[in-house]
Amino acid sequence: MSEPMRTPDLQARATALDTADELAKLRDRFTLPEGVVYLDGNSLGALPAAVAQTTADVVQRQWGELLIRSWDESNWWTAPERIGDKLAPLIGAAPGQVVVGDSTSVNLFKALVGAARLAEPGRTRMLVDAATFPTDGYIAASAARMTGLEVVPVDPSAAAQAIGEDTAVVLLNHVDYRSGRLHDLPALTAAARAAGAVTVWDLCHSAGALPVGLDAHAVDLAVGCTYKYLNGGPGAPAYLYIADRHQAAFDSPLPGWNGHADPFAMTPDFTPADGVRRGRVGTPDILSMLALEAALDVWDVVSVEAVRAKSLALTDFFLECVAAYVPQGRVESVTPAEHAHRGSQVSLRTENAREVMGELIARGVIGDFRAPDVLRFGFTPLYVGFADAERAARTLGHIFG
């Protein structure tokens, strides 16, 4: 069947799906360029419209007028825990277990060394997702050297079988950044717990896109960024989750003054603060911190479950459109078709992927490329619609046509 015969049907369906979509109105809460289909929210989320006004107030009034008084009068000092509590429901955590600040890499270092120090004595191995984002691997290697553990790369699909009595720490990604594969956090956490190992989950590609359930599944520690599906902005602060049951024993390898029980006592010896505050290190980045706080306001009117339902519908529809528009054999999906194993992105393998993505971007469809041959399309249901999915697939078909 030729493309002209298929196009009206898919376009009409996209229009109908967008009309029926209860989340479609949320698009107005974001600033997006006219005529652009933005499918790169898995790298950098779009700008929430409220952030510009908030940031202007932080700069002009809180900093410009109140000056240092804003640490108290504007509640700057409590921002890391306050915003952590605001973010916590999106990853299935009760209040008092998430602290916001630093980068994902820094928080991962804290979590891995802290996990090794929580582990039972005599354990020797740190299992690490073999396909992890490179930084996670670099940080894991450094943390292992510091704690005397051996890094053992493992395929997450085989991690449950690889966890043994000598396993101290297990580091896994909830969603694979290349393929979009969703790993089984509940089952893998249960397997680690049964073996006495401490789990650390990287949530960078799942938080804000699908339910996580950290408390429900008894995860020990977790980290993640906020500039992807949480739309916190470029370089927005990351977060660290420390389960309540571990907080009293959590020994951070970065004991900065902001994590001290009495920061302004200026004592020579470090006494960790109670609770998740001990995960703080240095002075928080207030500009980025408060921009993130404003970005999270959109979650006051939407649930992660509703976002997940739309995400699956969007990616299903996109794959259907790709099958209709792109000549057979030109692309191969490396993202699982099964909903239980799919994050909120679709990755397509093709020849000349870098050039193909460059052409897509030139035609107003923004995704990204991962070496050597993967086109990545991230679907953020808060602002991506079904017409966007159809146009992206149709444009890809024109390039191959």
Contacts in CASP RR format, 6 or more apart in sequence:
PFRMAT RR
TARGET T0000
AUTHOR 0000-0000-0000
METHOD contacts of the structure
MODEL  1
MSEPMRTPDLQARATALDTADELAKLRDRFTLPEGVVYLDGNSLGALPAA
VAQTTADVVQRQWGELLIRSWDESNWWTAPERIGDKLAPLIGAAPGQVVV
GDSTSVNLFKALVGAARLAEPGRTRMLVDAATFPTDGYIAASAARMTGLE
VVPVDPSAAAQAIGEDTAVVLLNHVDYRSGRLHDLPALTAAARAAGAVTV
WDLCHSAGALPVGLDAHAVDLAVGCTYKYLNGGPGAPAYLYIADRHQAAF
DSPLPGWNGHADPFAMTPDFTPADGVRRGRVGTPDILSMLALEAALDVWD
VVSVEAVRAKSLALTDFFLECVAAYVPQGRVESVTPAEHAHRGSQVSLRT
ENAREVMGELIARGVIGDFRAPDVLRFGFTPLYVGFADAERAARTLGHIF
G
3 324 0 8 1.000
3 325 0 8 1.000
3 394 0 8 1.000
3 397 0 8 1.000
6 324 0 8 1.000
6 325 0 8 1.000
7 325 0 8 1.000
7 394 0 8 1.000
10 320 0 8 1.000
10 321 0 8 1.000
10 324 0 8 1.000
10 325 0 8 1.000
10 390 0 8 1.000
10 394 0 8 1.000
11 387 0 8 1.000
11 390 0 8 1.000
13 317 0 8 1.000
13 386 0 8 1.000
13 390 0 8 1.000
14 317 0 8 1.000
14 385 0 8 1.000
14 386 0 8 1.000
14 387 0 8 1.000
14 389 0 8 1.000
14 390 0 8 1.000
15 386 0 8 1.000
15 387 0 8 1.000
17 313 0 8 1.000
17 317 0 8 1.000
17 385 0 8 1.000
17 386 0 8 1.000
18 24 0 8 1.000
18 385 0 8 1.000
18 386 0 8 1.000
18 387 0 8 1.000
21 310 0 8 1.000
21 385 0 8 1.000
21 386 0 8 1.000
22 306 0 8 1.000
23 302 0 8 1.000
23 306 0 8 1.000
23 307 0 8 1.000
23 310 0 8 1.000
23 381 0 8 1.000
23 382 0 8 1.000
24 385 0 8 1.000
26 298 0 8 1.000
26 301 0 8 1.000
26 302 0 8 1.000
26 382 0 8 1.000
26 383 0 8 1.000
27 382 0 8 1.000
27 383 0 8 1.000
27 385 0 8 1.000
28 49 0 8 1.000
29 48 0 8 1.000
29 49 0 8 1.000
29 50 0 8 1.000
29 298 0 8 1.000
29 382 0 8 1.000
29 383 0 8 1.000
30 46 0 8 1.000
30 47 0 8 1.000
30 48 0 8 1.000
30 49 0 8 1.000
30 231 0 8 1.000
30 382 0 8 1.000
30 383 0 8 1.000
31 46 0 8 1.000
31 47 0 8 1.000
31 48 0 8 1.000
31 49 0 8 1.000
31 52 0 8 1.000
32 38 0 8 1.000
32 46 0 8 1.000
32 47 0 8 1.000
32 383 0 8 1.000
35 364 0 8 1.000
36 364 0 8 1.000
36 365 0 8 1.000
36 366 0 8 1.000
37 364 0 8 1.000
37 365 0 8 1.000
37 366 0 8 1.000
37 384 0 8 1.000
37 388 0 8 1.000
37 391 0 8 1.000
37 392 0 8 1.000
37 395 0 8 1.000
38 46 0 8 1.000
38 366 0 8 1.000
38 367 0 8 1.000
38 383 0 8 1.000
38 384 0 8 1.000
38 388 0 8 1.000
39 365 0 8 1.000
39 366 0 8 1.000
39 367 0 8 1.000
39 377 0 8 1.000
39 378 0 8 1.000
39 379 0 8 1.000
39 384 0 8 1.000
39 388 0 8 1.000
39 392 0 8 1.000
40 366 0 8 1.000
40 367 0 8 1.000
40 368 0 8 1.000
40 376 0 8 1.000
40 377 0 8 1.000
40 378 0 8 1.000
41 228 0 8 1.000
41 229 0 8 1.000
41 378 0 8 1.000
41 380 0 8 1.000
42 177 0 8 1.000
42 205 0 8 1.000
42 228 0 8 1.000
42 229 0 8 1.000
42 344 0 8 1.000
42 345 0 8 1.000
42 376 0 8 1.000
42 378 0 8 1.000
42 380 0 8 1.000
43 228 0 8 1.000
43 368 0 8 1.000
43 376 0 8 1.000
44 227 0 8 1.000
44 228 0 8 1.000
44 233 0 8 1.000
44 234 0 8 1.000
45 227 0 8 1.000
45 228 0 8 1.000
45 229 0 8 1.000
45 230 0 8 1.000
45 231 0 8 1.000
45 232 0 8 1.000
45 233 0 8 1.000
45 380 0 8 1.000
46 231 0 8 1.000
46 380 0 8 1.000
46 383 0 8 1.000
47 231 0 8 1.000
47 233 0 8 1.000
48 231 0 8 1.000
48 232 0 8 1.000
48 294 0 8 1.000
48 295 0 8 1.000
48 297 0 8 1.000
48 298 0 8 1.000
50 294 0 8 1.000
50 295 0 8 1.000
50 297 0 8 1.000
51 232 0 8 1.000
51 233 0 8 1.000
51 291 0 8 1.000
51 294 0 8 1.000
51 295 0 8 1.000
53 294 0 8 1.000
54 290 0 8 1.000
54 291 0 8 1.000
54 293 0 8 1.000
54 294 0 8 1.000
55 287 0 8 1.000
55 290 0 8 1.000
55 291 0 8 1.000
55 294 0 8 1.000
58 74 0 8 1.000
58 286 0 8 1.000
58 287 0 8 1.000
58 290 0 8 1.000
58 291 0 8 1.000
59 287 0 8 1.000
62 70 0 8 1.000
62 74 0 8 1.000
62 76 0 8 1.000
63 70 0 8 1.000
63 286 0 8 1.000
66 73 0 8 1.000
66 74 0 8 1.000
70 76 0 8 1.000
70 286 0 8 1.000
71 77 0 8 1.000
75 82 0 8 1.000
76 284 0 8 1.000
76 286 0 8 1.000
76 290 0 8 1.000
79 100 0 8 1.000
79 284 0 8 1.000
79 286 0 8 1.000
79 289 0 8 1.000
79 290 0 8 1.000
79 293 0 8 1.000
80 99 0 8 1.000
80 100 0 8 1.000
80 101 0 8 1.000
80 258 0 8 1.000
80 277 0 8 1.000
80 280 0 8 1.000
80 284 0 8 1.000
80 289 0 8 1.000
81 96 0 8 1.000
81 99 0 8 1.000
81 100 0 8 1.000
81 276 0 8 1.000
81 277 0 8 1.000
82 293 0 8 1.000
83 100 0 8 1.000
83 289 0 8 1.000
83 292 0 8 1.000
83 293 0 8 1.000
83 296 0 8 1.000
84 96 0 8 1.000
84 98 0 8 1.000
84 99 0 8 1.000
84 100 0 8 1.000
84 239 0 8 1.000
85 95 0 8 1.000
85 96 0 8 1.000
85 98 0 8 1.000
86 293 0 8 1.000
86 296 0 8 1.000
86 299 0 8 1.000
87 98 0 8 1.000
87 100 0 8 1.000
87 207 0 8 1.000
87 226 0 8 1.000
87 230 0 8 1.000
87 239 0 8 1.000
87 296 0 8 1.000
88 94 0 8 1.000
88 95 0 8 1.000
88 96 0 8 1.000
88 97 0 8 1.000
88 98 0 8 1.000
88 241 0 8 1.000
89 299 0 8 1.000
89 304 0 8 1.000
90 207 0 8 1.000
90 208 0 8 1.000
90 212 0 8 1.000
90 230 0 8 1.000
90 296 0 8 1.000
90 299 0 8 1.000
90 304 0 8 1.000
91 98 0 8 1.000
91 203 0 8 1.000
91 207 0 8 1.000
91 212 0 8 1.000
91 213 0 8 1.000
91 214 0 8 1.000
91 222 0 8 1.000
91 241 0 8 1.000
92 211 0 8 1.000
92 212 0 8 1.000
92 213 0 8 1.000
92 214 0 8 1.000
92 215 0 8 1.000
92 216 0 8 1.000
93 213 0 8 1.000
93 214 0 8 1.000
93 215 0 8 1.000
93 241 0 8 1.000
94 215 0 8 1.000
94 244 0 8 1.000
96 244 0 8 1.000
96 275 0 8 1.000
96 276 0 8 1.000
97 214 0 8 1.000
97 215 0 8 1.000
97 241 0 8 1.000
97 242 0 8 1.000
97 243 0 8 1.000
97 244 0 8 1.000
97 247 0 8 1.000
97 276 0 8 1.000
98 239 0 8 1.000
98 240 0 8 1.000
98 241 0 8 1.000
98 276 0 8 1.000
99 239 0 8 1.000
99 240 0 8 1.000
99 242 0 8 1.000
99 276 0 8 1.000
99 277 0 8 1.000
99 279 0 8 1.000
99 280 0 8 1.000
100 226 0 8 1.000
100 237 0 8 1.000
100 238 0 8 1.000
100 239 0 8 1.000
100 284 0 8 1.000
100 289 0 8 1.000
100 292 0 8 1.000
101 107 0 8 1.000
101 237 0 8 1.000
101 238 0 8 1.000
101 239 0 8 1.000
101 240 0 8 1.000
101 280 0 8 1.000
101 284 0 8 1.000
101 285 0 8 1.000
101 289 0 8 1.000
102 110 0 8 1.000
102 237 0 8 1.000
102 238 0 8 1.000
102 240 0 8 1.000
102 281 0 8 1.000
102 282 0 8 1.000
103 225 0 8 1.000
103 235 0 8 1.000
103 237 0 8 1.000
103 238 0 8 1.000
104 135 0 8 1.000
104 202 0 8 1.000
104 204 0 8 1.000
104 223 0 8 1.000
104 224 0 8 1.000
104 225 0 8 1.000
104 238 0 8 1.000
105 135 0 8 1.000
105 139 0 8 1.000
106 238 0 8 1.000
106 254 0 8 1.000
106 281 0 8 1.000
107 223 0 8 1.000
107 224 0 8 1.000
107 238 0 8 1.000
107 239 0 8 1.000
107 240 0 8 1.000
108 135 0 8 1.000
108 136 0 8 1.000
108 139 0 8 1.000
108 140 0 8 1.000
108 171 0 8 1.000
108 200 0 8 1.000
108 202 0 8 1.000
108 223 0 8 1.000
109 139 0 8 1.000
109 142 0 8 1.000
109 143 0 8 1.000
109 253 0 8 1.000
109 254 0 8 1.000
110 240 0 8 1.000
110 252 0 8 1.000
110 253 0 8 1.000
110 254 0 8 1.000
110 279 0 8 1.000
110 281 0 8 1.000
111 200 0 8 1.000
111 221 0 8 1.000
111 222 0 8 1.000
111 223 0 8 1.000
111 240 0 8 1.000
112 126 0 8 1.000
112 139 0 8 1.000
112 140 0 8 1.000
112 143 0 8 1.000
112 144 0 8 1.000
112 147 0 8 1.000
112 169 0 8 1.000
112 171 0 8 1.000
112 200 0 8 1.000
113 143 0 8 1.000
113 146 0 8 1.000
113 147 0 8 1.000
113 251 0 8 1.000
113 252 0 8 1.000
113 253 0 8 1.000
114 221 0 8 1.000
114 250 0 8 1.000
114 251 0 8 1.000
114 252 0 8 1.000
114 253 0 8 1.000
115 168 0 8 1.000
115 169 0 8 1.000
115 198 0 8 1.000
115 199 0 8 1.000
115 200 0 8 1.000
115 220 0 8 1.000
115 221 0 8 1.000
116 126 0 8 1.000
116 143 0 8 1.000
116 144 0 8 1.000
116 146 0 8 1.000
116 147 0 8 1.000
116 148 0 8 1.000
116 149 0 8 1.000
116 168 0 8 1.000
116 169 0 8 1.000
116 198 0 8 1.000
117 147 0 8 1.000
117 249 0 8 1.000
117 250 0 8 1.000
117 251 0 8 1.000
118 198 0 8 1.000
118 220 0 8 1.000
118 246 0 8 1.000
118 249 0 8 1.000
118 250 0 8 1.000
118 251 0 8 1.000
119 168 0 8 1.000
119 169 0 8 1.000
119 196 0 8 1.000
119 197 0 8 1.000
119 198 0 8 1.000
120 168 0 8 1.000
120 196 0 8 1.000
122 166 0 8 1.000
122 168 0 8 1.000
123 149 0 8 1.000
123 165 0 8 1.000
123 166 0 8 1.000
123 167 0 8 1.000
123 168 0 8 1.000
123 197 0 8 1.000
124 148 0 8 1.000
124 149 0 8 1.000
124 150 0 8 1.000
124 166 0 8 1.000
124 168 0 8 1.000
125 149 0 8 1.000
125 150 0 8 1.000
125 151 0 8 1.000
125 152 0 8 1.000
125 164 0 8 1.000
125 166 0 8 1.000
125 167 0 8 1.000
125 168 0 8 1.000
126 140 0 8 1.000
126 143 0 8 1.000
126 144 0 8 1.000
126 147 0 8 1.000
126 149 0 8 1.000
126 150 0 8 1.000
126 151 0 8 1.000
126 152 0 8 1.000
126 167 0 8 1.000
126 168 0 8 1.000
126 169 0 8 1.000
126 170 0 8 1.000
126 171 0 8 1.000
127 152 0 8 1.000
127 154 0 8 1.000
127 159 0 8 1.000
127 162 0 8 1.000
127 163 0 8 1.000
127 167 0 8 1.000
127 169 0 8 1.000
127 170 0 8 1.000
127 171 0 8 1.000
127 172 0 8 1.000
127 197 0 8 1.000
128 136 0 8 1.000
128 137 0 8 1.000
128 140 0 8 1.000
128 151 0 8 1.000
128 152 0 8 1.000
128 153 0 8 1.000
128 154 0 8 1.000
128 171 0 8 1.000
129 136 0 8 1.000
129 153 0 8 1.000
129 154 0 8 1.000
129 156 0 8 1.000
129 159 0 8 1.000
129 171 0 8 1.000
129 172 0 8 1.000
129 173 0 8 1.000
129 202 0 8 1.000
130 153 0 8 1.000
130 154 0 8 1.000
130 155 0 8 1.000
131 155 0 8 1.000
131 156 0 8 1.000
131 173 0 8 1.000
131 176 0 8 1.000
131 178 0 8 1.000
131 179 0 8 1.000
132 140 0 8 1.000
132 171 0 8 1.000
132 172 0 8 1.000
132 173 0 8 1.000
132 202 0 8 1.000
133 173 0 8 1.000
133 177 0 8 1.000
133 202 0 8 1.000
133 204 0 8 1.000
136 171 0 8 1.000
136 173 0 8 1.000
136 202 0 8 1.000
137 151 0 8 1.000
140 151 0 8 1.000
140 171 0 8 1.000
141 151 0 8 1.000
143 149 0 8 1.000
143 253 0 8 1.000
144 150 0 8 1.000
144 151 0 8 1.000
146 253 0 8 1.000
147 168 0 8 1.000
149 168 0 8 1.000
149 169 0 8 1.000
152 162 0 8 1.000
154 162 0 8 1.000
156 172 0 8 1.000
156 173 0 8 1.000
156 176 0 8 1.000
156 183 0 8 1.000
156 188 0 8 1.000
157 183 0 8 1.000
159 170 0 8 1.000
159 172 0 8 1.000
159 188 0 8 1.000
159 191 0 8 1.000
160 187 0 8 1.000
160 188 0 8 1.000
160 191 0 8 1.000
163 170 0 8 1.000
163 191 0 8 1.000
163 192 0 8 1.000
163 195 0 8 1.000
163 197 0 8 1.000
164 195 0 8 1.000
164 197 0 8 1.000
165 195 0 8 1.000
167 192 0 8 1.000
167 195 0 8 1.000
167 196 0 8 1.000
167 197 0 8 1.000
168 197 0 8 1.000
168 198 0 8 1.000
169 197 0 8 1.000
169 198 0 8 1.000
169 199 0 8 1.000
169 200 0 8 1.000
170 188 0 8 1.000
170 192 0 8 1.000
170 197 0 8 1.000
170 198 0 8 1.000
170 199 0 8 1.000
170 200 0 8 1.000
171 200 0 8 1.000
171 201 0 8 1.000
171 202 0 8 1.000
172 183 0 8 1.000
172 185 0 8 1.000
172 188 0 8 1.000
172 199 0 8 1.000
172 200 0 8 1.000
172 201 0 8 1.000
172 202 0 8 1.000
173 183 0 8 1.000
173 201 0 8 1.000
173 202 0 8 1.000
173 204 0 8 1.000
173 205 0 8 1.000
174 182 0 8 1.000
174 183 0 8 1.000
174 185 0 8 1.000
174 201 0 8 1.000
174 202 0 8 1.000
174 203 0 8 1.000
174 205 0 8 1.000
174 206 0 8 1.000
174 212 0 8 1.000
175 181 0 8 1.000
175 182 0 8 1.000
175 183 0 8 1.000
175 204 0 8 1.000
175 205 0 8 1.000
175 206 0 8 1.000
175 209 0 8 1.000
175 343 0 8 1.000
175 344 0 8 1.000
175 345 0 8 1.000
176 183 0 8 1.000
176 205 0 8 1.000
177 204 0 8 1.000
177 205 0 8 1.000
177 370 0 8 1.000
178 334 0 8 1.000
178 347 0 8 1.000
178 370 0 8 1.000
178 374 0 8 1.000
178 376 0 8 1.000
179 334 0 8 1.000
179 335 0 8 1.000
179 336 0 8 1.000
179 347 0 8 1.000
179 374 0 8 1.000
180 205 0 8 1.000
180 335 0 8 1.000
180 336 0 8 1.000
180 342 0 8 1.000
180 343 0 8 1.000
180 345 0 8 1.000
180 346 0 8 1.000
180 347 0 8 1.000
181 335 0 8 1.000
181 336 0 8 1.000
181 341 0 8 1.000
181 342 0 8 1.000
181 343 0 8 1.000
182 206 0 8 1.000
182 210 0 8 1.000
182 336 0 8 1.000
182 340 0 8 1.000
182 341 0 8 1.000
182 342 0 8 1.000
182 343 0 8 1.000
183 341 0 8 1.000
184 340 0 8 1.000
185 201 0 8 1.000
185 212 0 8 1.000
185 213 0 8 1.000
185 217 0 8 1.000
185 219 0 8 1.000
186 216 0 8 1.000
186 217 0 8 1.000
188 199 0 8 1.000
189 199 0 8 1.000
189 201 0 8 1.000
189 217 0 8 1.000
189 218 0 8 1.000
189 219 0 8 1.000
190 217 0 8 1.000
190 218 0 8 1.000
192 198 0 8 1.000
192 199 0 8 1.000
193 199 0 8 1.000
193 218 0 8 1.000
198 220 0 8 1.000
198 221 0 8 1.000
199 219 0 8 1.000
199 220 0 8 1.000
199 221 0 8 1.000
200 220 0 8 1.000
200 221 0 8 1.000
200 222 0 8 1.000
200 223 0 8 1.000
201 214 0 8 1.000
201 219 0 8 1.000
201 221 0 8 1.000
201 222 0 8 1.000
201 223 0 8 1.000
202 222 0 8 1.000
202 223 0 8 1.000
202 224 0 8 1.000
203 212 0 8 1.000
203 222 0 8 1.000
203 223 0 8 1.000
203 224 0 8 1.000
204 224 0 8 1.000
204 225 0 8 1.000
204 228 0 8 1.000
205 228 0 8 1.000
205 229 0 8 1.000
205 343 0 8 1.000
205 344 0 8 1.000
205 345 0 8 1.000
206 212 0 8 1.000
206 229 0 8 1.000
206 343 0 8 1.000
206 344 0 8 1.000
207 224 0 8 1.000
207 226 0 8 1.000
207 228 0 8 1.000
207 229 0 8 1.000
207 230 0 8 1.000
208 229 0 8 1.000
208 230 0 8 1.000
208 304 0 8 1.000
208 307 0 8 1.000
209 229 0 8 1.000
209 307 0 8 1.000
209 308 0 8 1.000
209 311 0 8 1.000
209 343 0 8 1.000
209 344 0 8 1.000
209 380 0 8 1.000
209 381 0 8 1.000
210 304 0 8 1.000
210 307 0 8 1.000
210 308 0 8 1.000
210 311 0 8 1.000
210 343 0 8 1.000
210 344 0 8 1.000
211 304 0 8 1.000
211 305 0 8 1.000
211 308 0 8 1.000
212 222 0 8 1.000
212 304 0 8 1.000
213 219 0 8 1.000
214 222 0 8 1.000
214 241 0 8 1.000
214 243 0 8 1.000
215 243 0 8 1.000
218 243 0 8 1.000
219 241 0 8 1.000
219 243 0 8 1.000
220 243 0 8 1.000
220 246 0 8 1.000
221 240 0 8 1.000
221 241 0 8 1.000
221 242 0 8 1.000
221 243 0 8 1.000
221 246 0 8 1.000
222 240 0 8 1.000
222 241 0 8 1.000
223 238 0 8 1.000
223 239 0 8 1.000
223 240 0 8 1.000
223 241 0 8 1.000
224 238 0 8 1.000
224 239 0 8 1.000
225 235 0 8 1.000
225 236 0 8 1.000
225 238 0 8 1.000
226 232 0 8 1.000
226 233 0 8 1.000
226 236 0 8 1.000
226 237 0 8 1.000
226 238 0 8 1.000
226 239 0 8 1.000
226 292 0 8 1.000
226 295 0 8 1.000
227 233 0 8 1.000
227 234 0 8 1.000
227 235 0 8 1.000
227 236 0 8 1.000
229 344 0 8 1.000
229 380 0 8 1.000
230 236 0 8 1.000
230 292 0 8 1.000
230 295 0 8 1.000
230 296 0 8 1.000
231 295 0 8 1.000
231 298 0 8 1.000
231 380 0 8 1.000
231 382 0 8 1.000
232 288 0 8 1.000
232 291 0 8 1.000
232 292 0 8 1.000
232 295 0 8 1.000
232 296 0 8 1.000
233 288 0 8 1.000
233 291 0 8 1.000
233 292 0 8 1.000
233 295 0 8 1.000
235 288 0 8 1.000
236 288 0 8 1.000
236 291 0 8 1.000
236 292 0 8 1.000
236 295 0 8 1.000
237 284 0 8 1.000
237 285 0 8 1.000
237 288 0 8 1.000
237 289 0 8 1.000
237 292 0 8 1.000
240 276 0 8 1.000
240 279 0 8 1.000
242 250 0 8 1.000
242 275 0 8 1.000
242 276 0 8 1.000
242 278 0 8 1.000
242 279 0 8 1.000
244 275 0 8 1.000
247 274 0 8 1.000
247 275 0 8 1.000
247 276 0 8 1.000
247 278 0 8 1.000
248 274 0 8 1.000
248 275 0 8 1.000
250 272 0 8 1.000
250 278 0 8 1.000
250 279 0 8 1.000
251 272 0 8 1.000
252 259 0 8 1.000
252 272 0 8 1.000
252 278 0 8 1.000
252 279 0 8 1.000
252 281 0 8 1.000
254 281 0 8 1.000
255 270 0 8 1.000
255 272 0 8 1.000
255 281 0 8 1.000
256 270 0 8 1.000
256 280 0 8 1.000
256 281 0 8 1.000
256 282 0 8 1.000
257 263 0 8 1.000
257 282 0 8 1.000
258 280 0 8 1.000
258 281 0 8 1.000
258 282 0 8 1.000
258 283 0 8 1.000
258 284 0 8 1.000
259 272 0 8 1.000
259 273 0 8 1.000
259 277 0 8 1.000
259 278 0 8 1.000
259 279 0 8 1.000
259 280 0 8 1.000
259 281 0 8 1.000
259 282 0 8 1.000
260 267 0 8 1.000
260 270 0 8 1.000
260 271 0 8 1.000
260 272 0 8 1.000
260 273 0 8 1.000
261 271 0 8 1.000
261 272 0 8 1.000
261 273 0 8 1.000
261 274 0 8 1.000
262 271 0 8 1.000
272 278 0 8 1.000
273 279 0 8 1.000
273 280 0 8 1.000
298 382 0 8 1.000
302 382 0 8 1.000
307 381 0 8 1.000
307 382 0 8 1.000
310 381 0 8 1.000
311 343 0 8 1.000
311 344 0 8 1.000
311 379 0 8 1.000
311 381 0 8 1.000
312 339 0 8 1.000
312 342 0 8 1.000
313 386 0 8 1.000
314 379 0 8 1.000
314 381 0 8 1.000
314 384 0 8 1.000
314 385 0 8 1.000
314 386 0 8 1.000
314 389 0 8 1.000
315 335 0 8 1.000
315 342 0 8 1.000
315 343 0 8 1.000
315 344 0 8 1.000
315 345 0 8 1.000
315 346 0 8 1.000
315 379 0 8 1.000
315 389 0 8 1.000
317 386 0 8 1.000
317 389 0 8 1.000
317 390 0 8 1.000
318 346 0 8 1.000
318 377 0 8 1.000
318 379 0 8 1.000
318 389 0 8 1.000
318 390 0 8 1.000
318 392 0 8 1.000
318 393 0 8 1.000
319 333 0 8 1.000
319 337 0 8 1.000
319 346 0 8 1.000
321 389 0 8 1.000
321 390 0 8 1.000
321 392 0 8 1.000
321 393 0 8 1.000
321 394 0 8 1.000
322 331 0 8 1.000
322 333 0 8 1.000
322 346 0 8 1.000
322 348 0 8 1.000
322 393 0 8 1.000
322 396 0 8 1.000
324 393 0 8 1.000
325 393 0 8 1.000
325 394 0 8 1.000
325 396 0 8 1.000
325 397 0 8 1.000
325 398 0 8 1.000
326 393 0 8 1.000
326 396 0 8 1.000
326 397 0 8 1.000
326 400 0 8 1.000
327 397 0 8 1.000
327 400 0 8 1.000
327 401 0 8 1.000
330 350 0 8 1.000
330 400 0 8 1.000
331 348 0 8 1.000
331 349 0 8 1.000
331 350 0 8 1.000
331 375 0 8 1.000
331 396 0 8 1.000
331 400 0 8 1.000
332 348 0 8 1.000
332 349 0 8 1.000
332 350 0 8 1.000
333 346 0 8 1.000
333 347 0 8 1.000
333 348 0 8 1.000
333 349 0 8 1.000
334 347 0 8 1.000
334 348 0 8 1.000
334 349 0 8 1.000
334 374 0 8 1.000
335 342 0 8 1.000
335 343 0 8 1.000
335 345 0 8 1.000
335 346 0 8 1.000
335 347 0 8 1.000
336 342 0 8 1.000
344 378 0 8 1.000
344 379 0 8 1.000
344 380 0 8 1.000
344 381 0 8 1.000
345 376 0 8 1.000
345 377 0 8 1.000
345 378 0 8 1.000
345 379 0 8 1.000
346 376 0 8 1.000
346 377 0 8 1.000
346 378 0 8 1.000
346 379 0 8 1.000
347 370 0 8 1.000
347 374 0 8 1.000
347 375 0 8 1.000
347 376 0 8 1.000
347 377 0 8 1.000
348 374 0 8 1.000
348 375 0 8 1.000
348 377 0 8 1.000
349 373 0 8 1.000
349 374 0 8 1.000
349 375 0 8 1.000
350 356 0 8 1.000
350 373 0 8 1.000
350 375 0 8 1.000
351 373 0 8 1.000
353 369 0 8 1.000
353 372 0 8 1.000
353 373 0 8 1.000
353 374 0 8 1.000
353 375 0 8 1.000
354 369 0 8 1.000
354 371 0 8 1.000
356 375 0 8 1.000
356 396 0 8 1.000
356 399 0 8 1.000
357 367 0 8 1.000
357 368 0 8 1.000
357 369 0 8 1.000
357 375 0 8 1.000
358 369 0 8 1.000
359 399 0 8 1.000
360 366 0 8 1.000
360 367 0 8 1.000
360 375 0 8 1.000
360 392 0 8 1.000
360 395 0 8 1.000
360 396 0 8 1.000
360 399 0 8 1.000
361 367 0 8 1.000
363 395 0 8 1.000
363 398 0 8 1.000
363 399 0 8 1.000
364 395 0 8 1.000
365 391 0 8 1.000
365 392 0 8 1.000
365 395 0 8 1.000
365 396 0 8 1.000
367 375 0 8 1.000
367 376 0 8 1.000
367 377 0 8 1.000
367 378 0 8 1.000
368 375 0 8 1.000
368 376 0 8 1.000
369 375 0 8 1.000
369 376 0 8 1.000
370 376 0 8 1.000
377 392 0 8 1.000
378 384 0 8 1.000
379 389 0 8 1.000
END
